[in-house]
């Protein structure tokens, strides 16, 4: 994915990610977009300084449990640079899921998650693939299972996390930037010649009309209904007041039905799976 396209997604598309992670990624992309385009080409899996970045991959242990990592921001059709920088592609996870499902060596699947969420594109489809796995499926985290990551985790038979893990952020938003006040201060006016009331929506220097804002709200609401419906279909005791975009730590998340159980570590999860 090109950086300009990533910037467009971060600024204009519906997102399933925590605001803190969104701000961090947006700041990074904005500060490096022009520098990256003019920098010497790096090999896949190298960071901004040319250092080697180790990308986690699926491992099947001796007990037949497939450990599938979902660590970092979740996206679709990511480039080698983005994956090397720590993002995870739903298409790569889907390949791991397909292997685990058809392999006779795999008896259960454990998703090891530490993610603030990410893009909408590809997330519902991957969640449905996970839900369709006929083998036992589990999600575990000692970090974050937020937004898009929770959409995926909710597809599993059980969800486990440590007491300090951050769980939830169920919801959708579009971060639309209105630059009209800035343009006015700079003495810049924008005259947008267009066809249709939605064409050119959000062009820099213009404000959203009521119809345009309503269209975006409907899009957010439609995606949110998909998200809520998936959670309630799989975690039936989660109530509406736990799906308002907030996050909860381990015990609170478990009490609200977002988790199956709070655990000490991953080894405890493995012990329960094998018992």
Secondary structure as GFF3:
##gff-version 3
##sequence-region A 1 275
A	DSSP	alpha_helix	3	12	.	.	.	ID=ss1
A	DSSP	beta_strand	15	17	.	.	.	ID=ss2
A	DSSP	alpha_helix	19	38	.	.	.	ID=ss3
A	DSSP	beta_strand	59	60	.	.	.	ID=ss4
A	DSSP	beta_strand	65	71	.	.	.	ID=ss5
A	DSSP	beta_strand	74	75	.	.	.	ID=ss6
A	DSSP	alpha_helix	80	84	.	.	.	ID=ss7
A	DSSP	beta_strand	88	89	.	.	.	ID=ss8
A	DSSP	alpha_helix	90	102	.	.	.	ID=ss9
A	DSSP	beta_strand	108	114	.	.	.	ID=ss10
A	DSSP	beta_strand	117	119	.	.	.	ID=ss11
A	DSSP	alpha_helix	123	131	.	.	.	ID=ss12
A	DSSP	beta_strand	136	141	.	.	.	ID=ss13
A	DSSP	beta_strand	144	146	.	.	.	ID=ss14
A	DSSP	alpha_helix	148	153	.	.	.	ID=ss15
A	DSSP	beta_strand	158	161	.	.	.	ID=ss16
A	DSSP	beta_strand	166	168	.	.	.	ID=ss17
A	DSSP	alpha_helix	180	185	.	.	.	ID=ss18
A	DSSP	alpha_helix	210	234	.	.	.	ID=ss19
A	DSSP	three_ten_helix	240	242	.	.	.	ID=ss20
A	DSSP	beta_strand	247	249	.	.	.	ID=ss21
A	DSSP	alpha_helix	250	255	.	.	.	ID=ss22
A	DSSP	beta_strand	261	262	.	.	.	ID=ss23
A	DSSP	alpha_helix	266	274	.	.	.	ID=ss24
###
